[in-house]
Structure formats: structure tokens, C-alpha cells
């Protein structure tokens, strides 16, 4: 755990889960598999501990989705990441989560249907008109 604390620049024992963000996750991109796995299991544990806290639960699902898709990339990573972000969206309508979910409409084998992508993109545009991904989805579909 000390290795993760050093790499991330935070103490995972005392920090809020909201202190972990995409930039911190990206710090692990070049680390070895075991270090990457340690953070994945840390996040899984936090997910279980926070199942009754909707904000934290949704945020951790988002972090895990991002982490799987960008950093860990295990077998079936696209589907796994999609499942985590859809779980986040069940409990939150956070525009950041909606934007991330739109990525899954752009895959070679899209996991988000065109109809759902357009609907989600419209939701994002209502809150964040400059969203690149939402505007791209609306142009494509």
C-alpha cells in the first residue's frame, strides 16, 4: 500500500475516495501489473464499503470503469468498464459519468446503442453545451 501512496501522492488509508481522480489513476499507467492490481482491489473494497453511500458508490464505479478501460485493460475490459459506468449511472445523473458512458458508443463494437447515445448526449449538452464527446455523438448519429 505504501508504494501506491507514494505513486499517487496521497495516503489511501486516510484520504477521501474523492481525492482519487483520473489524473491520479493515470500515474499508474506505466507501473507493473501487481501495482495496478493493488489499486483495482483497493477500489473494489471501497465499492463494497460504500454501497449505502450513493455519491461515493457512483464515483467509485466511475473510477473503476475509467481504470479498467484506460489503465488495466484486462480481457473483456470494454464490457467490464461499461458495466461499471452503467452502475454509476443507476445512482447518479452526474454529467461526468454521462460523458464517460458516451465513449462506449464509439467503440468498434458499440456497447451503447445509437438511440441511447443520442439521448445521453442530449442530457449532457443540456448541462455542458461545450462537451466534445456529446457534440460528436450528435453529429454521428
N, C-alpha and C positions, 0 to 999 in steps of 0.2 A: 504494500500500500504506500510505503514511503516513496518508492520510485514514481508512482502515479502522482503523488502530492508534489514532488519535485517537478515533474514534467508539466503538470497543469498549473503549477504556481498557486495552489490552494490546498488547504487541509480538508480532505474529503470527510474526515470524522466530524468536523465542526461546521463546515460550510453549508449554506443552504443549497438545495438542488438547483435553485435559480441562479446560483453563481457559476454553474456549468453552462456554457453556450457553445455555439458552432465553432467559434474561434478556438476555444479550449480543446474541443474534440479534434480539430484539425492538427493540433500539436502532436497527436498520436499517429498520424498518417505514416510516418517513417519508422515507427517503433516496431519491435518484434511481435510476433503473434501472441505470445504469452502476456505481454504488457497490454496489448489491445484487448485480449480476452478478459483480463482482470477488470478493466473498466466496464466491459459489457456485463459481467456478472455483478459488479457493483451497482450498475443501473438496474439490472433485473431485481436485485434485492431491494433497492429503493422503490421500485414499482410496487412490489408486494407490500412494503411497509406503508405506502401512501395510497392504497386502494380506496380509502374513505375520504381522501382529500382530492376533490375533483381537479382543482387547479394544478396541484403537483402531479397527480396521476396523468393528466393530459400532457403536461410538459415533459414528463419522463418518457411517455410513449413517443412524443415528437423527437426527443433526443435519441432514443433508441432507433427510431426509423432513420434518422439522419446518419447516425453512427453506422448502422448496418449498410446503408446504401453507399456511403462515401468512404468510410474508413475500413470496416471489417470485411465486406464483400464475400461472405461465405456462399456456399451453394444455395440457390434459390433466394439470393439476397434481395432481389427486386420485390418478390412476393412477400417475403418477410417484412421488409421495410414498409410496404403498402399496408399490410395488416396492422402494424403498429400505428401508422398515421390515421388509419380509419378508426382505430380505437380511441385515439386522442380526440378525434372529431365527434365521437359519440357523446363526449362530456364537455366539449368546449367549442365555441364558434370563433376562436381566435384566428385572425386573418393570417398570421404567420403559418399556422397549421394548414389552412386552406391553400395558401400559396404552395407550400411544400407538397401537398397532395396533388396539385396540378402537374407536377413533374411526371407523375405516373400515367398521364395521358399522352406523354411524348415518347414513351418507350417504343422500341421496335415491335414488341407485343404489348400494347397498352393494357394496363390494369384498370384504368378509369375510362368508362365509356365516353364517347363524344358528347352525348346528351348531359351526362353528369358533369363532365368537364366544363361545358358551356355554362351550366347552372352555377357551378362553383366559381368559375371565372367572373361571372356577373356579380356574385356576392363579394368577391374580392375587390372588384372595380368600384363598387359602392362605398367601400371603406378606404380603398387605396388606389385611386384612379391611375397613378403612375406605375402600377405593377407591371413589370416587363412580362412575366410569365402569363398573367391573366390576359393582357392585351394580345400576346402571341396566340394563346388558345382561341380567343375570339376571332382572330384573323384566320386561323387554320380551319376552324370548324364553324 
